[in-house]
Amino acid sequence: MDVIDREGEYYRVADPAWSDPLDGSYSMRFGARWNAQGSFPVTYLNADLPTARANARRLLTEGLQGQPFGVEDIDPSELPVLVLTTVPDDRYLDVVTDPGCVGNGLPATYPDDGAGGIVTWTVCQAVGQEAWDSDLPGIGCRTAAEATPSDGEELAWFDRHVVTLEVKETQAFEDWYGPIEW
């Protein structure tokens, strides 16, 4: 397995109603890109604000699909907050570099599947399970969210309850996102 060093400040886009915005059990219950439903807890983090904004937009767009109202109609107190945390220095599965993607069973074009689509969650979940089984702390990866910079990066942090992430700061949507211009 190819690994990459990662550490420092990361951002979590979170529902303001969550009692613990850094708890990975939600993704375990429902499944997400790197963990299948019922498998293991992952806390999905963003390495920068543009990536966090793109993920917030994706979440809101998907959540409001088919609704008779838009994001501008939601009470600001119900919009996603931004949580700042610090990730410990460690060696994470590398899905950031071309060699890391290939060495970990993904195309060098990840998140693009090489045929014009996005690598499916099923494929990513198998990679995530292997990283979990290998006792890695998580996965450093290129973001699959639309409208992010080409170097947009995320960290799928495995919530093993050995090291606990702590909330350093929380910002209301209007303080971190900026104008909604979709």
C-alpha positions as CSV (number, residue, x, y, z in Angstrom):
1,M,0.0,0.0,0.0
2,D,1.2,3.5,-0.9
3,V,1.0,6.0,1.9
4,I,1.4,9.8,2.2
5,D,2.2,12.0,5.3
6,R,-0.6,14.3,6.3
7,E,-1.2,16.5,9.4
8,G,-2.5,19.8,10.5
9,E,-5.7,21.8,10.2
10,Y,-8.7,20.3,8.4
11,Y,-12.3,21.4,8.0
12,R,-15.5,19.4,8.6
13,V,-18.8,20.5,6.9
14,A,-21.4,19.5,9.6
15,D,-25.0,19.7,10.4
16,P,-25.4,22.3,13.2
17,A,-27.7,19.9,15.0
18,W,-25.0,17.2,15.4
19,S,-24.0,16.9,19.0
20,D,-20.5,15.7,18.0
21,P,-19.6,17.0,14.4
22,L,-16.4,14.9,14.4
23,D,-18.1,11.6,15.1
24,G,-17.7,9.1,12.2
25,S,-20.6,6.8,13.2
26,Y,-23.0,8.6,10.9
27,S,-21.1,7.6,7.8
28,M,-20.8,4.0,9.2
29,R,-24.6,3.8,9.5
30,F,-25.3,5.0,6.0
31,G,-22.1,4.4,4.1
32,A,-20.1,6.9,2.1
33,R,-17.3,7.0,-0.5
34,W,-14.6,5.1,1.6
35,N,-16.8,3.0,3.9
36,A,-19.7,0.7,3.2
37,Q,-22.9,0.9,5.2
38,G,-22.4,-0.9,8.6
39,S,-18.6,-1.2,8.2
40,F,-16.5,1.2,10.2
41,P,-16.7,4.9,11.1
42,V,-15.1,7.6,9.0
43,T,-15.0,11.3,9.5
44,Y,-14.8,13.1,6.2
45,L,-12.6,16.2,6.3
46,N,-11.5,18.9,3.8
47,A,-8.0,20.2,3.5
48,D,-9.1,23.7,2.4
49,L,-12.0,26.1,2.3
50,P,-12.7,25.8,-1.5
51,T,-13.1,22.0,-1.1
52,A,-15.3,22.5,2.0
53,R,-17.5,24.9,0.1
54,A,-17.8,22.5,-2.8
55,N,-18.8,19.7,-0.4
56,A,-21.4,21.9,1.3
57,R,-22.8,22.8,-2.1
58,R,-23.0,19.1,-3.1
59,L,-24.7,18.2,0.2
60,L,-27.2,21.0,0.0
61,T,-27.9,20.4,-3.7
62,E,-28.5,16.7,-3.2
63,G,-30.6,17.3,-0.1
64,L,-32.9,19.8,-1.7
65,Q,-33.3,17.9,-5.0
66,G,-37.0,17.7,-5.8
67,Q,-38.0,20.2,-3.0
68,P,-40.3,23.1,-3.8
69,F,-37.7,25.5,-2.2
70,G,-34.1,26.4,-2.5
71,V,-31.1,26.9,-0.2
72,E,-31.9,30.6,0.0
73,D,-35.2,29.7,1.7
74,I,-33.6,27.7,4.5
75,D,-33.2,29.4,7.9
76,P,-29.4,30.3,8.2
77,S,-29.2,28.5,11.5
78,E,-30.0,25.2,9.8
79,L,-27.3,25.5,7.1
80,P,-24.0,23.6,7.5
81,V,-21.4,24.9,9.9
82,L,-17.7,24.6,9.4
83,V,-15.7,22.9,12.1
84,L,-11.9,23.3,12.4
85,T,-9.9,20.4,13.8
86,T,-6.3,19.3,13.8
87,V,-5.3,15.9,12.4
88,P,-2.2,14.2,13.9
89,D,0.9,13.6,11.8
90,D,0.7,10.1,10.4
91,R,1.0,8.1,7.2
92,Y,-2.4,7.8,5.4
93,L,-3.3,5.8,2.4
94,D,-2.2,7.8,-0.7
95,V,-5.0,8.6,-3.1
96,V,-3.5,12.1,-3.8
97,T,-0.6,11.3,-6.1
98,D,-0.8,9.5,-9.4
99,P,1.5,6.7,-8.2
100,G,-0.4,6.4,-5.0
101,C,-3.7,6.1,-6.8
102,V,-2.3,3.3,-9.1
103,G,-0.5,1.6,-6.2
104,N,-3.7,1.4,-4.3
105,G,-5.8,0.0,-7.1
106,L,-7.3,3.1,-8.5
107,P,-6.7,4.8,-11.9
108,A,-4.1,7.6,-12.0
109,T,-7.0,9.8,-13.1
110,Y,-8.9,9.4,-9.8
111,P,-11.6,10.5,-9.1
112,D,-12.2,10.3,-12.9
113,D,-12.6,6.6,-13.8
114,G,-10.8,7.2,-17.2
115,A,-14.0,6.8,-19.1
116,G,-15.5,10.2,-18.3
117,G,-17.3,9.1,-15.1
118,I,-16.4,9.1,-11.4
119,V,-14.9,6.1,-9.7
120,T,-17.9,4.4,-7.9
121,W,-18.3,4.2,-4.2
122,T,-18.2,0.4,-4.4
123,V,-14.7,0.5,-5.8
124,C,-13.6,3.2,-3.2
125,Q,-15.2,1.2,-0.4
126,A,-13.1,-1.8,-1.2
127,V,-10.0,0.3,-1.0
128,G,-11.2,1.9,2.2
129,Q,-11.8,-1.5,3.7
130,E,-8.3,-2.7,2.8
131,A,-6.9,0.5,4.4
132,W,-9.0,-0.1,7.6
133,D,-7.9,-3.7,7.8
134,S,-4.3,-2.6,7.4
135,D,-4.7,-0.4,10.5
136,L,-4.0,2.8,8.7
137,P,-5.4,6.0,10.2
138,G,-7.3,7.0,7.1
139,I,-7.1,8.0,3.4
140,G,-5.6,11.2,2.0
141,C,-7.5,11.7,-1.3
142,R,-8.3,14.0,-4.2
143,T,-11.8,15.4,-3.9
144,A,-14.6,14.1,-6.0
145,A,-16.7,17.1,-5.3
146,E,-17.5,19.3,-8.4
147,A,-16.3,22.8,-8.7
148,T,-13.1,22.4,-6.6
149,P,-9.6,23.4,-7.5
150,S,-7.6,20.7,-9.3
151,D,-5.6,20.3,-6.1
152,G,-8.6,20.0,-3.9
153,E,-8.0,17.4,-1.2
154,E,-9.9,15.5,1.5
155,L,-9.0,13.3,4.3
156,A,-11.1,10.3,5.3
157,W,-10.1,10.0,8.9
158,F,-10.8,6.6,10.5
159,D,-12.6,7.1,13.8
160,R,-10.8,4.2,15.7
161,H,-11.3,6.0,19.1
162,V,-7.6,5.7,19.7
163,V,-6.9,9.3,19.0
164,T,-9.9,11.7,19.2
165,L,-10.3,14.7,17.0
166,E,-11.3,17.9,18.9
167,V,-13.3,20.8,17.7
168,K,-11.0,23.9,17.6
169,E,-13.5,26.3,16.2
170,T,-17.0,26.3,14.7
171,Q,-18.2,28.9,12.2
172,A,-21.8,29.6,11.1
173,F,-22.6,29.1,7.4
174,E,-22.8,32.8,6.6
175,D,-19.4,33.4,8.2
176,W,-17.5,30.8,6.2
177,Y,-19.3,30.1,2.9
178,G,-19.9,33.5,1.4
179,P,-22.7,34.4,-1.0
180,I,-24.8,31.6,-2.4
181,E,-24.5,32.0,-6.1
182,W,-25.7,28.8,-7.7
